[in-house]
Amino acid sequence: MSIAQHLEEVRQRIAKAAVDASRDAASVQLLAVSKTFPAEDVRAAFIAGQRAFGENYVQEGIAKIATLADLRSDIEWHFIGPLQSNKTKLVAEQFDWVHSIDRLKIAERLSAQRPEGTPALNVCVQVNVSGEASKSGVEPAEAAALAHAVAALPALRLRGLMAVPEAADTLDARREPHARLRELMNKLRADGLDLDTLSMGMSADLEAAVLEGATMVRIGTAIFGARDYSH
């Protein structure tokens, strides 16, 4: 199957999940995660109507943005991986979104390094909702303090929360961590933060995420295929 056909399948999964959740499918944005896949695959997805793409690795993402410079005004580039301090400048200069803010220092650097005259950088605070040692993200109990601090920074626009929940075998088990993230965002909104984005749900659990209120699902494998990390 082609990338265009895979994209259509994913869109249909989102639409069905939205119906099951009594939601408008248009309330769920599809973020195509193109990490490890070549720029020509991104171009194929673009031709098939996809406009938002997620990258996990700074150098790879920057190279892809340069290769696809002719599409730059129409593509929304999202950085979704762990971000080190020495890489924040490139991300602040080149990306439209950062989903993986898990400490204030990173947010402060992105704010200071965002070029003048460019729109505010859209950011999400990443929360470790499943408590996995191997996962990035702020602890849920510390998320509110970080979110308020990030929201106060110039050159950034705090949009919401992101999580990479632990894999689970049943729909109910997959829904639980997504529900925790939704509840956390509702608390932050009640506390005065203007948030509109729940970035959660991947190829294996997008249905659970949409049922629990995801506004953006990050889908890679179901669009581009299995990843080859050997290079």
Secondary structure, DSSP 8 states (H G I E B T S, - for coil): --HHHHHHHHHHHHHHHHHHTT--GGGSEEEEE-TTS-HHHHHHHHHTT--EEEES-HHHHHHHHHHTGGGTTT-EEEE-S---GGGHHHHHHH-SEEEEE-SHHHHHHHHHHS-TTS--EEEEEEB-TT--TTS-SB-HHHHHHHHHHHHTSTTEEEEEEE------SSHHHHHHHHHHHHHHHHHHHHTT----EEE---TTTHHHHHHTT-SEEEE-HHHH-S-----
